Amino acid sequence: MPYTNLIDLDKVTAYWEELDSTYGKLIVSPLPRGYATTIGNALRRILLSSIEGAGVTAVKIDGIYHEFTSLPGAIEDVTDVVLNLKSLIVRLQHGTDIEVLYLEKEGPGEVKAGDIKTPPTVEILNPELHLFTLTDRDTKVKMEIRVERGRGYIPVEDMEQFGEVGWIAIDCDFNPVKKVAFKVEPTRVDRKTNFEKLILEVWTNGAKAPDVAVQEAREILLNYLQPLKEISKEIPQAPTKVEKNELEEKLTLSVEELDISARALNSLKKYGIHTLGDLVKLTEEELKETKNIGRKALMEIKKALQELGLSLGMNINYKGGQK
C-alpha cells in the first residue's frame, strides 16, 4: 500500500453535535492536516455572503413621500420605522419571490410586527418586534410593506426603483446567517495523531435552520468547483471572420430588440444607450450608476444579453451611434 497523508473518505464523518432553529454545531472528523481550515474557511465565507433569504425592500405609508419626516400621531419618525422594519424576519414560501404585506392600525397603542397582515406565502418569525407607537386616538396609519427574496446585502441605490410615488426603498441584508465561527482541533486515527477535527458553529435568524444553510453553502461550493472537472488543454481560438461579422451585426441592433421591460428600456435610452454595442461596452458597475436601473432591471438586461450570446463589460471595438 502506498504511503499517503490523506485518509479514506469512508472514514470521515460529519454530524450535528447541537442543532435547533437558530444555532448549530457541526463536527467533521477526521481530516488530513490543513483540510479542516480549508473546508471551514470556504464554508464560512459562503455562509456569510451567499445564502438565500428574504427581507423588507420598500415601504409605502399613506401621506408620506420620503423617510426624512415625522409620522403624524406617532412617537417615532419615519426613519425610526424604516430601521425597525429592517429587523423584520420573514420567511417566503418556496416559489414566492416577492409579496406586499399590509398594515392598518388606529391609535393609541404600540404597533408590532404581529399586526401586519400576511398572505399564506409569508411567515413573520418575530411578531413581537416593535415598529412604532401611536399616541393619538384619532390617528390611523396605513402601510404597504414589500418583501423580496435575495442574497447578500443590497444597498438602497441598487434597489429597483418603483414607478408609483410614495415608495421608500430600504437597503436589505437578505442573509439569514448572522454569525459563523470554526475551530480546528487535533484528533487521531488509530495510532496516527496528525489528523484534524473541524468544529463549525452557525447562528441564523431562524428563517433558515443552520443545517439547511450549511447544505446550501455546500451546494454553492460544489457548483463553483464543477468547471474544474474538465479543464480545456487548448487556448480558446480567436473568432473567425464569419463570427466577427455575426457579432458586428448583433452590436448594431437596437436595444429595443432586447426582451426587457419598458421601464428598463426607457432608462437605457435616457442614458444614451441606443444599440447593443453601446450597452455591452459598459460594465455592471457602470450600469448600476445609471438612474432608475436597479437590481431587477439589471438582471433583466443581463439575461436578455446572455440569450444573444453577449454580456456586459465586453472588450470590443465599437464606436456606437443611435440606431
Secondary structure by P-SEA (a helix, b strand, c coil): cccccccccccbbbbbccccccbbbbbbcccccaaaaaaaaaaaaaaacccccccccccccccccccccccccccccaaaaaaaaaabbbbbcccccbbbbbbbbbccccccccccccccccccccccccccccccccbbbbbbbbbbbbccccccccccccccccbbbbbbccccccbbbbbbbbbbccccccbbbbbbbbbccccccaaaaaaaaaaaaaaaacccccccccccccccaaaaaaaaaaaacccccccccaaaaaaaaaaccccccccccccaaaaaacccccaaaaaaaaaaaaaaccccccccccccccc
